[in-house]
Amino acid sequence: TIAKGIGRQGKEECWLIIAAEPGARLGIGFDADLDEAAMRAAALDGSIEHLLTWHTVAPGDFFYIPANTVHAIGAGVGLIEVQQNSDITYRLYDYGRPRELHLEDGVAVSKGERYARDRWHKSVAPRSSQQLVDGPLFLLDQVAGTPSPDIAARYPAALLVIPREGEVEVGGEAIAPGGCALVTSLADVRFADNGICLLARGCADAA
C-alpha cells in the first residue's frame, strides 16, 4: 500500500526492520520532485509505484519517516512501526485492492520530494542499547537487558514496552515478541537479562 499517514500537522513515524527476505524494499519519497498534478495523475494510473525511491533493507535498518512523506512497505519485510499518536491515514494507491482511497486529501498534504536517507536512516546493532528517537513528538529506545539509569530517566511515567527477543513480565503476565504492553512505570516491568526490547512514549508537549 502506498499511503501517507497524517494528523492536522502531519504524522511522524519510524520503522525498525526486524526481518527481510533477499531484495526486500521500502518505498520512501520520490526519485524526482513531483507537483500535486503529477502526483495525482501518477496515483490514478498506478505509475506512482515506479516513481517512489525503493530502498533495499536488511534487519537492523532504521528509518525515520517525517510527516507528509509518501511511503510504502514492499513484500518480504517484517518491521516494528512506532508513530506519533494519530489515527488518520491517507491512501493514495492500493495496487487495485478495494480499500478506500483518499486521493485529494492525500495529494494536498503529501510532499513530492526525495527522502533524505543520509539524515533519517541509521543502523541498529542487534544486541545493543541505543537511542533511536529523541523527540520532540515521541521517544524510542532499544534496550538490551534492564534499562540503564540514563535510559530509564527518559521514561518517568507511562510508556509502551515492545519485546524483540525474549519475554518481559508485566504484572505477572509474560509479554512475548509480537506483543506490546502499556505500563504506568518501568518499575512494573521485569526485563530478561538476555532480552531485547523497545521502549516508547509520547512527549507531553507534542501537538
Residue frames as qw, qx, qy, qz and C-alpha x, y, z in Angstrom:
[[0.000, 0.888, 0.460, 0.000, 0.00, 0.00, 0.00],
 [0.365, 0.261, -0.027, 0.893, 1.26, 3.44, -0.87],
 [0.332, -0.803, -0.492, -0.057, -0.04, 5.76, 1.83],
 [0.212, 0.420, -0.282, 0.836, 0.56, 9.00, 3.62],
 [0.465, -0.596, -0.633, 0.168, -0.48, 8.96, 7.25],
 [0.153, 0.399, -0.117, 0.897, -1.18, 12.37, 8.77],
 [0.147, -0.664, -0.591, 0.433, -2.79, 14.35, 11.52],
 [0.195, 0.948, 0.230, -0.097, -3.57, 18.04, 11.05],
 [0.023, -0.894, 0.404, 0.191, 0.12, 18.94, 11.08],
 [0.607, 0.474, -0.636, -0.051, 1.32, 15.61, 9.78],
 [0.901, -0.392, 0.131, -0.130, 2.23, 12.31, 11.44],
 [0.135, 0.684, -0.716, 0.049, 5.80, 11.34, 12.24],
 [0.964, -0.161, 0.138, -0.160, 6.66, 7.64, 12.38],
 [0.030, 0.663, -0.743, -0.094, 9.59, 5.25, 12.18],
 [0.963, 0.109, -0.156, -0.190, 10.33, 1.71, 11.11],
 [0.302, -0.590, 0.749, 0.001, 12.81, -0.78, 12.59],
 [0.763, 0.286, -0.492, -0.308, 13.42, -3.69, 10.23],
 [0.609, -0.428, 0.622, -0.243, 13.44, -7.00, 12.12],
 [0.667, 0.063, 0.720, 0.184, 13.25, -9.41, 9.16],
 [0.416, 0.691, -0.210, -0.553, 13.78, -9.06, 5.41],
 [0.879, 0.233, 0.391, 0.143, 13.81, -11.51, 2.55],
 [0.492, -0.170, 0.400, 0.755, 16.57, -11.05, -0.05],
 [0.135, 0.294, 0.485, 0.813, 15.82, -7.96, -2.11],
 [0.163, -0.750, -0.628, 0.124, 13.07, -6.70, 0.23],
 [0.256, 0.263, 0.083, 0.926, 12.46, -2.97, -0.12],
 [0.024, -0.707, -0.509, 0.490, 10.71, 0.07, 1.31],
 [0.293, 0.595, 0.357, 0.658, 9.42, 2.89, -0.88],
 [0.309, -0.740, -0.310, 0.511, 10.12, 6.27, 0.74],
 [0.000, -0.721, 0.158, 0.675, 9.99, 9.58, -1.10],
 [0.738, 0.641, 0.190, -0.090, 10.41, 10.05, -4.84],
 [0.752, 0.057, 0.260, 0.603, 13.26, 9.76, -7.33],
 [0.213, 0.246, 0.189, 0.927, 12.44, 13.26, -8.62],
 [0.151, 0.251, 0.419, -0.860, 10.29, 16.12, -7.34],
 [0.002, -0.468, -0.801, -0.374, 6.56, 15.91, -8.16],
 [0.237, -0.107, 0.133, -0.956, 3.97, 18.66, -8.03],
 [0.517, 0.136, 0.623, -0.570, 0.37, 17.99, -6.97],
 [0.723, 0.444, -0.116, -0.517, -0.89, 17.48, -10.52],
 [0.479, 0.444, -0.752, -0.088, 1.82, 14.95, -11.36],
 [0.125, -0.152, 0.893, -0.405, 1.30, 13.07, -8.09],
 [0.635, 0.249, 0.390, -0.619, -2.46, 12.91, -8.65],
 [0.705, 0.475, -0.354, -0.390, -2.03, 11.63, -12.21],
 [0.302, 0.393, -0.863, 0.097, 0.52, 9.01, -11.09],
 [0.339, -0.026, 0.786, -0.516, -1.78, 7.79, -8.32],
 [0.708, 0.349, 0.164, -0.591, -4.66, 7.47, -10.77],
 [0.759, 0.475, -0.378, -0.235, -2.76, 5.48, -13.39],
 [0.960, -0.268, 0.032, 0.070, -0.66, 3.42, -10.95],
 [0.672, 0.532, -0.241, 0.455, 2.70, 4.77, -12.06],
 [0.319, -0.836, 0.271, -0.356, 3.29, 6.28, -8.60],
 [0.932, -0.309, 0.173, 0.073, 4.68, 2.89, -7.54],
 [0.820, 0.268, 0.099, 0.496, 7.52, 3.30, -10.03],
 [0.173, 0.819, -0.077, 0.541, 8.24, 6.92, -9.12],
 [0.666, -0.732, 0.118, -0.084, 8.99, 6.11, -5.48],
 [0.231, 0.645, -0.705, 0.183, 12.57, 5.59, -4.34],
 [0.944, -0.222, -0.186, -0.158, 12.86, 1.94, -3.31],
 [0.102, -0.718, 0.633, -0.270, 15.40, 1.26, -0.55],
 [0.784, 0.033, -0.620, 0.018, 16.73, -2.29, -0.16],
 [0.467, -0.665, 0.322, -0.485, 16.61, -3.23, 3.53],
 [0.615, 0.094, -0.753, 0.214, 18.09, -5.71, 6.00],
 [0.631, -0.649, -0.417, 0.080, 17.44, -6.46, 9.68],
 [0.541, -0.427, -0.157, 0.707, 18.69, -3.60, 11.82],
 [0.167, 0.332, 0.288, 0.883, 17.87, -0.84, 9.34],
 [0.085, -0.640, -0.572, 0.505, 16.02, 2.02, 10.99],
 [0.158, 0.395, 0.403, 0.811, 14.11, 4.66, 9.03],
 [0.048, 0.506, 0.459, -0.729, 12.53, 7.79, 10.47],
 [0.197, 0.510, 0.655, 0.521, 9.63, 8.95, 8.28],
 [0.007, -0.170, -0.201, 0.965, 8.97, 12.70, 8.57],
 [0.392, 0.567, 0.560, -0.460, 5.38, 13.90, 8.36],
 [0.517, 0.727, 0.023, -0.451, 3.92, 14.20, 4.85],
 [0.010, -0.487, 0.802, 0.346, 6.41, 11.75, 3.31],
 [0.864, 0.191, -0.169, -0.435, 4.84, 9.30, 0.87],
 [0.135, -0.463, 0.871, -0.092, 5.86, 5.76, 1.79],
 [0.892, 0.071, -0.219, -0.389, 5.13, 2.09, 1.13],
 [0.526, -0.440, 0.724, -0.072, 6.19, -1.27, 2.55],
 [0.544, 0.385, -0.633, -0.393, 7.26, -3.81, -0.05],
 [0.948, -0.116, -0.219, -0.199, 6.88, -7.58, 0.09],
 [0.846, 0.072, -0.399, 0.347, 9.06, -9.68, 2.39],
 [0.143, 0.477, -0.387, 0.776, 9.62, -7.04, 5.07],
 [0.575, -0.595, -0.553, 0.100, 9.00, -7.54, 8.79],
 [0.229, 0.406, -0.222, 0.856, 9.17, -4.38, 10.85],
 [0.267, -0.608, -0.600, 0.446, 8.14, -2.64, 14.04],
 [0.108, 0.597, 0.247, 0.756, 6.41, 0.71, 13.47],
 [0.295, -0.565, -0.495, 0.590, 6.24, 3.38, 16.15],
 [0.164, 0.537, 0.367, 0.742, 4.48, 6.65, 15.43],
 [0.132, -0.070, 0.254, -0.956, 3.14, 9.87, 16.75],
 [0.249, 0.375, 0.815, -0.365, -0.36, 9.36, 18.18],
 [0.388, 0.337, -0.212, -0.831, -2.72, 9.72, 15.21],
 [0.568, 0.201, 0.790, -0.113, -5.47, 7.57, 13.71],
 [0.548, 0.743, 0.065, -0.379, -5.55, 9.17, 10.24],
 [0.484, -0.207, 0.664, 0.532, -4.02, 7.65, 7.12],
 [0.539, 0.656, -0.044, -0.526, -4.48, 8.97, 3.58],
 [0.680, -0.017, 0.679, 0.276, -4.08, 6.20, 1.00],
 [0.228, 0.613, -0.317, -0.686, -3.04, 7.35, -2.47],
 [0.624, 0.355, -0.596, -0.359, -2.83, 3.99, -4.25],
 [0.654, -0.304, 0.607, -0.334, -3.57, 0.40, -3.27],
 [0.085, -0.275, 0.910, 0.298, -2.47, -1.90, -6.11],
 [0.439, -0.090, -0.646, -0.618, -6.05, -2.36, -7.33],
 [0.204, -0.270, -0.883, 0.325, -7.40, -3.58, -4.00],
 [0.165, -0.672, -0.565, -0.449, -10.90, -2.39, -3.00],
 [0.396, -0.537, -0.439, 0.601, -9.93, -0.36, 0.08],
 [0.104, 0.956, 0.269, -0.054, -10.92, 3.30, 0.20],
 [0.571, 0.214, 0.033, 0.792, -8.52, 5.82, -1.32],
 [0.183, -0.861, -0.275, 0.387, -8.12, 9.43, -0.16],
 [0.647, 0.366, 0.243, 0.623, -6.65, 10.96, -3.29],
 [0.099, 0.834, 0.108, 0.532, -7.47, 14.64, -2.91],
 [0.559, -0.818, 0.101, -0.088, -6.71, 14.85, 0.82],
 [0.868, -0.239, 0.209, 0.382, -3.54, 12.78, 0.36],
 [0.579, 0.483, 0.177, 0.632, -2.18, 14.80, -2.54],
 [0.103, -0.916, -0.083, -0.378, -2.93, 18.05, -0.70],
 [0.554, -0.793, 0.245, -0.066, -0.65, 17.16, 2.23],
 [0.918, -0.078, 0.222, 0.318, 1.98, 14.88, 0.69],
 [0.082, -0.821, 0.381, 0.417, 5.41, 16.14, -0.26],
 [0.884, 0.462, 0.047, 0.049, 6.58, 15.16, -3.72],
 [0.004, -0.875, 0.480, -0.066, 10.20, 15.17, -2.60],
 [0.659, 0.297, -0.661, 0.203, 13.24, 12.95, -2.27],
 [0.789, -0.600, -0.126, -0.026, 13.82, 11.22, 1.06],
 [0.103, 0.811, -0.509, 0.269, 16.95, 12.41, 2.88],
 [0.938, -0.132, -0.318, 0.046, 18.24, 8.92, 3.72],
 [0.529, 0.319, -0.452, 0.644, 21.59, 10.24, 4.99],
 [0.203, -0.409, 0.322, -0.829, 19.70, 12.21, 7.64],
 [0.719, -0.223, 0.122, -0.646, 16.86, 9.84, 8.54],
 [0.942, 0.043, -0.324, -0.074, 18.39, 6.35, 8.34],
 [0.180, -0.670, 0.684, -0.227, 20.64, 4.56, 10.82],
 [0.700, 0.080, -0.709, -0.041, 21.76, 1.01, 11.57],
 [0.626, -0.563, 0.284, -0.458, 20.85, -0.61, 14.88],
 [0.187, 0.365, -0.904, 0.123, 23.11, -3.28, 16.33],
 [0.634, -0.254, -0.641, -0.350, 21.10, -6.42, 17.12],
 [0.693, -0.486, -0.491, 0.208, 22.04, -6.76, 20.80],
 [0.347, 0.131, -0.212, 0.904, 22.69, -3.22, 21.95],
 [0.073, -0.776, -0.489, 0.391, 21.09, -0.42, 23.92],
 [0.299, 0.108, 0.342, 0.884, 20.62, 2.53, 21.59],
 [0.216, 0.584, 0.330, -0.709, 18.59, 5.73, 21.50],
 [0.393, 0.338, 0.717, 0.467, 16.57, 5.68, 18.29],
 [0.013, 0.714, 0.370, 0.595, 14.30, 8.74, 18.52],
 [0.344, -0.274, -0.447, 0.779, 14.74, 11.74, 20.80],
 [0.120, 0.722, 0.453, -0.508, 11.50, 13.69, 20.31],
 [0.167, -0.141, 0.392, -0.894, 10.02, 16.19, 20.01],
 [0.678, -0.123, -0.240, -0.684, 6.89, 14.11, 19.37],
 [0.949, -0.276, -0.025, -0.150, 7.89, 10.75, 20.79],
 [0.171, -0.680, 0.712, -0.034, 10.87, 8.88, 22.27],
 [0.977, 0.116, -0.115, -0.134, 12.12, 5.43, 21.29],
 [0.143, -0.681, 0.715, -0.058, 14.98, 3.35, 22.69],
 [0.873, 0.083, -0.477, -0.063, 16.23, -0.17, 22.10],
 [0.442, -0.664, 0.497, -0.341, 17.26, -1.80, 25.38],
 [0.679, 0.189, -0.706, 0.067, 19.41, -4.87, 25.97],
 [0.443, -0.194, -0.739, 0.470, 18.53, -6.42, 29.32],
 [0.235, -0.772, -0.492, 0.327, 17.46, -3.99, 32.04],
 [0.272, 0.875, 0.110, 0.384, 17.42, -0.28, 31.07],
 [0.533, 0.050, -0.308, 0.787, 20.44, 1.70, 32.22],
 [0.156, -0.623, -0.452, 0.619, 19.81, 4.70, 34.50],
 [0.006, 0.329, -0.236, -0.914, 20.19, 7.20, 31.64],
 [0.229, -0.200, -0.755, -0.581, 17.61, 5.38, 29.52],
 [0.257, -0.530, -0.784, 0.196, 15.28, 4.89, 32.49],
 [0.106, -0.456, -0.242, 0.850, 15.38, 8.64, 33.15],
 [0.156, 0.051, -0.478, -0.863, 13.74, 9.19, 29.73],
 [0.484, -0.314, -0.707, -0.410, 10.70, 7.16, 30.85],
 [0.039, -0.148, 0.625, -0.766, 9.45, 8.59, 34.16],
 [0.577, 0.150, 0.376, -0.709, 5.79, 7.75, 33.57],
 [0.821, 0.298, 0.434, -0.221, 3.56, 5.72, 31.23],
 [0.102, 0.578, -0.662, -0.465, 5.25, 4.02, 28.27],
 [0.925, 0.246, -0.102, -0.269, 4.99, 1.19, 25.77],
 [0.399, -0.498, 0.762, 0.114, 7.22, -1.89, 26.11],
 [0.820, 0.450, -0.156, -0.318, 7.71, -3.90, 22.90],
 [0.697, -0.392, 0.577, 0.166, 9.71, -7.14, 23.25],
 [0.521, 0.635, -0.473, -0.319, 12.01, -8.06, 20.33],
 [0.630, 0.199, -0.744, 0.095, 13.83, -11.06, 21.81],
 [0.270, -0.102, -0.796, 0.531, 12.84, -12.82, 25.00],
 [0.297, -0.716, -0.589, -0.230, 9.83, -12.06, 27.17],
 [0.002, 0.312, -0.388, 0.867, 9.20, -9.21, 29.56],
 [0.299, -0.458, -0.823, 0.154, 6.93, -9.61, 32.56],
 [0.156, -0.315, 0.022, -0.936, 4.29, -7.01, 33.39],
 [0.609, -0.253, 0.252, -0.708, 2.15, -7.53, 36.48],
 [0.593, -0.159, 0.773, -0.159, 2.97, -11.21, 36.50],
 [0.789, 0.513, 0.304, -0.147, 2.00, -11.64, 32.84],
 [0.538, -0.239, 0.533, 0.607, 4.59, -12.61, 30.21],
 [0.484, 0.794, 0.034, -0.366, 4.66, -10.47, 27.06],
 [0.752, -0.034, 0.510, 0.416, 6.38, -12.23, 24.15],
 [0.106, -0.289, 0.449, 0.839, 7.83, -10.80, 20.92],
 [0.090, -0.357, -0.743, -0.558, 4.98, -9.75, 18.68],
 [0.311, -0.754, -0.575, 0.058, 3.14, -8.30, 21.67],
 [0.160, 0.472, -0.122, 0.858, 3.15, -4.89, 23.32],
 [0.421, -0.587, -0.630, 0.286, 2.34, -3.66, 26.81],
 [0.037, -0.732, 0.000, -0.680, 1.25, -0.23, 28.04],
 [0.630, -0.352, -0.542, 0.432, 2.63, 0.24, 31.54],
 [0.204, -0.956, -0.167, -0.130, 2.39, 3.08, 34.03],
 [0.273, -0.860, 0.432, 0.007, 6.01, 2.80, 35.17],
 [0.540, 0.492, -0.682, 0.042, 9.24, 1.00, 34.36],
 [0.254, -0.351, 0.771, -0.466, 9.05, -0.34, 37.92],
 [0.807, 0.107, 0.319, -0.486, 6.14, -2.52, 36.76],
 [0.807, 0.495, -0.292, -0.138, 8.32, -4.34, 34.22],
 [0.698, -0.464, 0.520, 0.162, 10.69, -7.25, 34.78],
 [0.532, 0.711, -0.390, -0.245, 13.24, -7.46, 31.97],
 [0.984, -0.021, 0.073, 0.163, 15.06, -10.65, 30.95],
 [0.456, -0.675, 0.353, 0.460, 18.84, -10.34, 31.29],
 [0.390, -0.108, 0.696, 0.594, 19.32, -11.63, 27.73],
 [0.349, 0.699, 0.623, -0.016, 16.25, -9.93, 26.26],
 [0.186, -0.002, 0.264, 0.946, 15.97, -7.09, 23.75],
 [0.100, 0.723, 0.678, -0.081, 13.02, -4.73, 23.74],
 [0.160, 0.440, 0.184, 0.864, 11.91, -1.30, 22.63],
 [0.142, -0.585, -0.551, 0.579, 10.63, 1.43, 24.95],
 [0.116, 0.401, 0.399, 0.816, 8.45, 4.22, 23.57],
 [0.072, -0.668, -0.578, 0.462, 6.44, 7.15, 24.86],
 [0.225, 0.794, 0.323, 0.463, 4.86, 10.30, 23.52],
 [0.331, 0.060, -0.271, 0.902, 6.18, 13.69, 24.57],
 [0.052, -0.626, -0.630, 0.456, 3.95, 15.77, 26.82],
 [0.070, 0.635, -0.010, -0.769, 4.40, 18.90, 24.71],
 [0.189, 0.069, 0.780, 0.592, 3.62, 17.20, 21.39],
 [0.408, 0.143, -0.056, -0.900, 0.78, 18.81, 19.48]]
